[in-house]
Amino acid sequence: MQKLTDQEIAQSLLKEEKLVCGMINTAILEAKSDNLRRDWQSCLQSSYQLQKKVFDTMNQRGWYSPAKADMQQLTQVQNQFQSSQMQ
């Protein structure tokens, strides 16, 4: 049986945290109770913090380096966001 490397474990953890954040977000949107919604929001914040730690570690070790957006891409996203806000 082949052992997983630290990089593979970190990649898996980051992927799982992204999925967890999506599921918690859905739970927040569907919660009827304000108390439950606040509890889920707290869980989401904790998950974001863990995701950030994993990302930072991976980035520092050269295991995960997202491409930097150029100015044209940023402008395009800003325009799309502004357009969707006007609708």
C-alpha positions in Angstrom: 0.0 0.0 0.0 1.4 3.4 -1.1 1.6 6.1 1.6 0.1 9.5 0.8 2.6 12.4 0.7 2.1 15.5 2.8 1.2 17.4 -0.4 -1.5 14.9 -1.3 -3.0 15.1 2.2 -3.0 18.9 2.1 -4.6 18.9 -1.4 -7.3 16.5 -0.1 -7.9 18.6 3.0 -8.2 21.8 1.0 -10.7 20.2 -1.4 -12.8 18.8 1.4 -12.9 22.2 3.2 -14.1 23.9 0.0 -16.9 21.3 -0.2 -17.7 21.7 3.5 -18.0 25.5 3.0 -20.4 25.0 0.2 -22.6 22.7 2.3 -22.6 25.0 5.3 -23.5 27.9 3.0 -26.5 26.0 1.8 -27.5 25.2 5.4 -27.3 28.9 6.3 -29.5 29.9 3.4 -32.1 27.2 4.3 -32.1 27.7 8.1 -35.4 28.9 9.4 -34.2 29.8 12.9 -32.0 32.9 13.4 -30.1 31.0 16.2 -29.4 28.1 13.9 -28.3 30.4 11.1 -25.9 32.1 13.5 -24.5 28.8 14.6 -23.9 27.7 11.0 -22.3 31.1 10.2 -19.9 30.5 13.1 -19.1 27.0 11.7 -18.6 28.6 8.2 -16.1 31.1 9.7 -14.2 28.3 11.4 -14.1 26.4 8.1 -12.8 29.5 6.2 -10.0 29.9 8.8 -8.9 26.3 8.4 -9.1 26.5 4.7 -6.9 29.7 4.8 -4.3 27.9 7.0 -4.1 24.9 4.6 -3.9 27.2 1.6 -1.2 29.3 3.2 0.9 26.2 4.1 0.5 24.8 0.6 1.3 28.1 -1.0 4.5 28.5 1.1 5.7 25.1 0.2 5.0 25.7 -3.5 2.2 23.1 -3.7 -0.6 25.5 -4.6 0.0 28.7 -6.6 -3.2 30.2 -8.1 -2.6 32.3 -11.2 -2.7 36.0 -10.6 -5.4 37.9 -12.4 -4.3 40.6 -14.8 -6.0 44.0 -14.9 -8.2 43.0 -17.8 -9.6 40.0 -15.9 -10.3 42.2 -12.9 -12.1 44.8 -14.9 -14.2 42.1 -16.6 -15.2 40.6 -13.2 -16.0 44.1 -11.8 -18.2 44.9 -14.8 -20.0 41.6 -14.5 -20.7 42.2 -10.8 -21.9 45.7 -11.4 -24.1 44.5 -14.2 -25.7 41.8 -12.0 -26.3 44.4 -9.2 -28.3 46.6 -11.6 -30.7 43.8 -12.6 
